[in-house]
Amino acid sequence: MEKPKFKESFKASFQKNREKIWDRKRARVRLHQSFKRSYREDYTRELEVPGLLYHAMSAFKIIFTHKKIFFGLIILALFLNVVFVGILSEDTYVNFQNALDVSASEDSTSDPANQFGERFGNFAKAGMVLASTVMTGGLNQSMTEVQQVFAIIIFLILWLTTIYLLRHILVGHNPKLRDGLYNSLSPILSTGCVLIVAFIQAIPLMLAIVLHSTAVSTDFLSTPFYALIFFIFAGLMTVFSLYLLSSTVIALIAVTIPGIYPMAALKTASDLVAGRRIRLLIRIVYMLFVLIVVWAIVMIPIILLDFWLKNSFDWIEGIPIVPFFLLFMFCFSTVYMATYIYLFYRRVLVYDNKE
């Protein structure tokens, strides 16, 4: 039998590989790929998942049912942050309180009856101190480049270990924290690549924030017409970033599957959330709302206790009680977010496999 010529074999191989590529492309869920009008029935995809409150409580239930593992992981991350990154200085935290007291005293100069304690009370003061601490720098201000690298690495360890433990717990295994730490870090480079993609996708949102601060400082928004144009532009940039980031959040879960590459994880996540982005964004907003409530419930009593202790005992003034618990809540929030998003990802997979 005569062997096929090189030209004929090359054409056959090329045709075969092209068919494989197009088969993979046809299998993907690709909506809104042209400027033609998309009708609702063309892109609506059914999804049966539990309600928002049930979903949020399910994440808490998993964490507290296996509290020995997850709180051990949180304490380990807390220790690594204290050693390699550091925590908010007690002096910085005291400066927040002093600045709040100074602003309150300035307000009371015009009306001496309006003292801060009478108007708000210690409870509101604790809430304002918490909000100002988190929103103006959070856990550690003015980190060096080395500290920032360590902070990212610790976040990746916390995220990947949580997902590894969840994957084994939900299939009925009984993993140990040691197993998670040793076996979960193989996709750390792939996860870093997905985070870089997420950073690029967030550039329009960050651009809108920077332009807003510039417009406020230059009184550009004082003209109603210019303000209207700017907010339309900022709204479009925000929607565009949220559209892209909605699938990347799921890709941070999908990329932890053994053997999957970052771009494959991004494509898989895009297929999973196609036609479901609004539902995912609603759940993420609800997750943030739940975390805000949890932070308020946990941190405000701790700040009030810190006020009382440091007013009663002078030797406690230098102990960073509140900064320590702020760091603890940040680690807990990372574990909770990973659990919350992983549960949604898993339920979407289960529903799609039933179809």
N, C-alpha and C positions, 0 to 999 in steps of 0.2 A: 504493500500500500504506500502510495506516494505521500510524503509529508506535505502539509499545507505550506504555502509560501509565507514569508514573513509579513507581507502586506495583508494577506487574507487573515492570518492569525491575529495581527495587530487590530484590524477592524473588528473582528469577532470579540476580542478581549475588551476593546473600547466600548462596543455596543453593550456588552454584558455589564460592565461597570456603570455605564450611564443608566441602564435600566434599574440597577440596584439603588443608585442615588435618587432617581425619580420615584421609586417605590417608597423610599424613606420620606421623601417630601410629600407624597400623596397621603401618607399616614398621619402627617401633622395636622393639627387644627389651626387653620389660617383664616382668620376673619378680617374683614375690612382691608383687603389688600389692593383696592383700587379706589378711584374717585366715584365709582358708582354708588348710588344710595343703598344702604344696608337696611333691610327690613328686620323688624324685631324677631319674627319667627325664624330668620336665618341665623341669628347669633345667640338666641336664648338657649342656655343649657341648664337642664334641671340639676338640682343638687339638694339632696335630703340630708341635712345635718341638724344636730340639736340646736336649741335656742341659745341666745347670747349668754344668759345667766348660767344655764346648765354647762355650757362650754367652759366658762370661767371657773365655775366651782369644780368641774372635773379636773382641771389643771391643779388647783389647790389640793384636791383629794389625792391625786397621784403623788404630789410632793410630800404631803404629810403622812400618807400611808407608808411611804418608804423614806421617812425622815432621817433615819440613820445614815443612809447613803447620800441623800441630797444635801442635808445640812453638814455632813462631813466634807462634801465637796465645797460647799460655801465657806466653811471655816478654813479649808486649805487655800482657796482663792483669796480669802481675807488675809491670811498669813503672807502669801506671796506678794500681795499688793503692799502690805505694810513694809516688807523687807526690800522689795525692788522698786516700788513706785512711791510709796509714802502716802500719808493721808493729809487732809486739810489741817493746816496749822491751827493750834488753839488760839494764837494771837489773831489770826485772820477771822476766825469765828467770833471772837470777842469784838473785833472791829465792826462786824456786821451789827452786833447788838448796840454798840455805841453809836453807830451812824443812825440806827433806827431811833434811839433815844434822843439824839440831837435833833433829828427832823421833827420828832414829836414835841420837843421842848420849843422849837422855833414856831410851830403851829400854835402852841399854847401862849406865846407872848402877846398875841393880839387878843386872846380871850383866856385869862388865867384859869377859868373854870373848866376849860377843855383839857384836862390833863390826860395823858395817854392811858393811864391805868383806868381812869373813870370812863373814858370813851370806849376803850377796846377790851381792857382786862388782859391778864397774863396769857389767857388761852389764845386770843387773837394775836398777841405779840409773838407767841411761840410759832403760830402759823406763818406770820410774816417773816420771822427769822428763817424758818425752814425754806420758804419760797425764795427769799433773797439769796440764801446760801447755795441752793441748787441752781438757780437761774443765772447767777453771776460768776460761776466758776465751778460749782459743785464740789467734788471730792478733793481735788488738788490743783491749785492754781500754779501757773508758771512752771509747768513741767518741762524738763530738758528733753532733748531729742531721744536720749537713751531711755528716760522714764516713759516717754510716749511709746517707744518700741516694746518695752516690757509690758506696758498696759495693754497693748493690742495682743501680744502673745498670751497673756493671762486671760483676756476675754475669749480668745479662740480656744484655749484649753477648757475654759468653763463651758462654752457653747458646745463644743464637740463631745466632751465627756457626758454632758447632760443628754444629748441626742442618742449617744451610744447606749447609755443606761436605759433610756425610755424605750428604745427599739427592742431591747432584750426583756425588759419588764413586761411590756404589752404582749409579748408572745408567750408569757408564762415562765420565763427563766428567772433565776435568782442571782443576778450579777453582783459582784463586789465592787467597791469603789476602786480597788487596786486594778481589777480587770479593765474598768473604764479608762483609767489613766494610762495604762500600758497599751491598750488596743485601739483607742479612739483617735489618736493623733495622726494617723497616716494621711488623712485628707486635709491636713492643715495648709499645705501649699495650694491645693485646689480651692479651699475656702477663702484663702487670701486673694486668689484671682477673682473670685466672685465678688468679694468686697471691693476690689479695685473697679470692677464693672459698676457696682452700686454707687461708688463715688463719682464715676463719670456720669451716670444717669442722674445724679443729684445736682450736677452743675447748674442746670437751668433754675432750680429752686434756690440754690445759693446765690446765683446771679441776681435773682429777684430780691433776695434779702439785702444784698449789698447795695443794689440800686435804690431800694427803699430808704435805707439809712442815709445814702447820699442825697436823695431827694428831700428828706426831712431836714437835713442840715443846711441845704441851700434854698429852702422855701419854695421848691419847685411845685409842691403839691398845693400851694396856696391858691393857684389858679384852678378853678373847677374843671375847665376843659382838659388841662394837662393832667390833673389828678385822675380824671376818667380814663384817659388814654393809658396812663401808667398802671392803674389797677386792672384794666383789661389785659395789658401785657403781662403783668405779674400773675394774674389768674391763669392765663394760658401756660406760662412757664411752670407754674405749680402743678397744674393738671397733667402736663406732659411728663414731669418728673414722677408724679405719683403713679401714672399709667405704667411707666417703665419699672419703677421700684416694686410695684405690687407683685410682679412675677419673680423679681430677684430675691425677695424675702423667702419665697418658697424654694428658690434655687439654693439658698443657704442650707436648707434641709436636704434637698435632693442630692447635693454634691457630696454628702457624707456616705452615700451608697458605695460600697467597695467597688473599685474598678471604673467608676464613672468619671468623665473628664468635665472640666468647668463649662465649656460651651454646650456639651450634651446636657448637663444639668440645667442650664439656662433655657435650652429648647424644651426640655421636658416640663419645666416649671411653667413656661409660657403656654404650653398645651393644656396643662392642668387648670390654669386660671382663666383661659380664654372664655369669654362670656360670663365670667364669675368674679371679675375684678371688684365690682361694687360691693359684693358680699364680703370679699376678703378685706377690703378697706374698712367696711363698717365694723368687722370683728377686730381689726387692729386698733381702731379708734376706741372701741369698747374696752379692749385690753388695757390701753393707756389710761382710760378713765378708772378702771379697777385698780391699777397700780397707784394712781394718784390718791384714791381713797385709802388704800392700804398704807401708803407712806404717811398720810395724815393721821391715821389711827395709831400707827406705831411710833412715829417720830414726835408728834406734838406732846404726848405724855412724857417722853424721854427728855425733851427740851424743858418742859415745866419742872421735871425732877432735877434737871441740871441747874435751873435757876435757883431752886430751893436749897440744893446742896451747897452751891457755891456762895449763897448768901448766908448760910448757916455755919459752914466750915471753911476757913481760909486755906487750909492745906490742900483742898481739892481743886483750887483754881487752875492749877497747871495741867490737870489730867484731861486729855481730849476725849471726854465721854461722848459728846454729840458727834464729832467727826468720825469716831470709831463706828458708831451705829449707822451713820450715813453710808460708810463704805460697806457695811454689812447689808444694808438695804439695797445698795446697788448690785451686789453679788446675787442676792436673792431675786431681784427683779430680772437679772439676766437668765437665771434658771427658770423663772416663771415664764418669761417670754419664749424661751426655747420650748418649754413644755406646751404652752398654749398654741404656738404655731405648728409644732409637730403633730398635735392632736388634729388640727384642721387638715393638715397635709395627709395624714393617715386616713381620715374619714373621706376625703375626696377620692383617694385611691380605692378604698373599699367600695364606694358608690360607683365609680367608673368600671370596676371589675364586675359588678353585678349586671351592668347593662349588656 
